[in-house]
Amino acid sequence: MNEENNAAVNVKNQMNYTASEKKMIKKLFWRMMFLGFNMSYTRQQGVAWTWAHRPIYRTIYKDNDDKYWEAMKRNLEFFNTTPNMAGIVSGLAVSMEQENARLKEFDTKAISGLKIGLMGPMAGIGDTLFSGVLALVIGAIALSFQKTGNLLYLVFGLVGFAVNILVRWYGLKYGYKMGAKYIQKAVESGIMTMFTKASAIVGVTVVGGMIATLVKVPVVLKTKINGQTLDLQAIFDQIMPCLLPLLLSLGCFYFLRKGTSPVRVLLVVVVVGFLLTFAQITGTVS
Amino acid sequence: MLLLYQALVVAFIAAWGKFWGAYGSFAQFLGGFDIVILALLLGVNPVQAVIVNYTVALAFFGVMQIGGVLPQDTGYGGLIGTSIALILGQTGAVAVAIAVPISMLAVIIWNLLKFWFTANVEVFEKHVANRDEKRFTRLWWLQIAVYLGSYAIIAFLGILLGTNGIKALIDMIPPIFLKALVVAAGMLPAVGMAMLLKYVWNNSYIPYFIAGFALAAYLKLPIMGVTLFALVFGLIVFFLDQELRKVRVKAAPAGGLSDNDEEGFFDE
């Protein structure tokens, strides 16, 4: 454990940025906002990565035009991660490009290897954190305000927006200084996996709660049997509250897991909703 | 004349929404502002617009983009659906009825655009090989312009040519149909929830799923309350895992697991 602690101290000591480094990080921060544009099937964000880093490479390889164009060509390679998380990878990769400019014998495969090695774990954390937890929780709370037309619902998004900006900025800033070894170690040591797992658990719990609050299958069918009114919804509620929303969600989940396309599942749900309403089993509760 | 103005407004908001969707993924959290701007430009009360949009937002809730794969363009579909409902003074159910097919159609547009971007990768490579910075950047911005323009033009034409047809259609449909739409819209969040589950699922998470459901279904906790419990579960697991890792690292040398990855890492 000592080694890890020492590394943390070392990182802190290194965190001094020269004026030109600050300027570069700022520039990269703004240009990396474009990572989500112009995705292609073959390279995903590869072209956007190269476009975003172009002026940075220009500065790094200002004395060597050949190396500059080599970097441009090399970085067009496949790259794909959650755009919000790409700052860390970018910071690291840029520090390695600088090494490449400084040293004669530098294997650029290390830069590609780093990008390929990190984009997966970063997407794992990023998609879970942003789509699986933040957008989910913030969206659910915002929805409860939006329902009544309360414009305050817009404010909740600012929390997620702030996290997005902070991750982008500090990812880039620390990624640049921390060094590949340190981040690689963090990935290998399992801290990232632990974080992703904890986030996933938050997500699963909240989804469980949201199935009960957001999904609605209102049964209005009431039949008379032996003179007694049979309220179907009341019976379902007696078995378990929110029984039908749970079954419907689990049913969708089952088919999605089986590989049915989401669009088909959605269409089936719409058709089922229509059929049940036409049969007067479900309806709008007034 | 009015319809022309409305079509222009929706086209603008469509491109605006697409821009902020890609730029820094800002729309993921701030997309709601688009509806307010749309309402103000259309001269509709923003509160009413937000309520109409609520039904769409709910129906599409949880449908998300993973790894660049978009099952449905819920943002674009929702925007067009809400716009037409607002222009015609209709309810959220009508907005959903328009949003669902448009969201699927928009995926086709995206795939066509992405095909073009893919074909252009070769051109980008050629510009790099020729050391032509100017053409490289020009193609980059051209792609963005075409991307935003496509969605704007389709929204413009859709509103201009489609609104009257949709109005006639709405006047024609029987009330039971609208009722069914409301029911279907209420059931649709199940699809989003299932997609989220599929993404984060692991069989060992079943207890947390049940807990979350029970907290809301039986204890009637609002989502904020469920979230706090969720956070508690997540933190407990995180700290337990941390302890477990420490124990494993300590035990490794004594147990003689020389091929243990973690040991190799800490011995370095």
Interface residues (C-beta under 8 A of the other chain):
Chain A: M1 E3 E4 M33 F34 G36 F37 N38 M39 S40 Y41 T42 R43 Q44 G46 V47 T50 W51 R54 D65 W69 M72 K73 L76 N80 P83 N84 A123 D127 T128 F130 S131 G132 L134 A135 L136 V137 I138 G139 A140 I141 A142 L143 S144 Q146 K147 T148 G149 L151 Y153 L154 G157 L158 V159 G160 F161 N164 I165 R168 K185 E188 S189 G190 M194 F195 K197 A198 S199 A200 I201 V202 G203 V204 T205 V206 V207 G208 G209 M210 I211 A212 T213 L214 V215 K216 V217 P218 M240 P241 C242 P245 L246 L248 S249 L250 G251 C252 F253 F255 L256 R257 S261 P262 V263 V265 L266 V269 V270 V272 G273 F274 L276 T277 F278 T282 G283 T284
Chain B: G21 A22 Y23 G24 S25 F26 Q28 F29 L30 G31 G32 F33 V36 P46 V47 Q48 V50 I51 N53 Y54 A57 L58 F61 G62 V63 M64 Q65 I66 G67 G68 P71 Q72 V100 M104 K114 F115 F117 T118 N120 V121 F124 E125 V128 A129 R131 E133 F136 T137 W140 Q143 I144 Y147 I176 K179 A180 V182 V183 A184 A185 G186 M187 L188 P189 A190 V191 M193 A194 M195 L196 L197 K198 Y199 V200 W201 N202 Y205 Y208 F209 I210 A211 G212 F213 A214 L215 A216 A217 Y218 L221 P222 I223 M224 V226 T227 F229 A230 L231 F233 G234 L235 V237 F238 D241 Q242 R245 K246 V249 D261 E262 F265 F266 E268
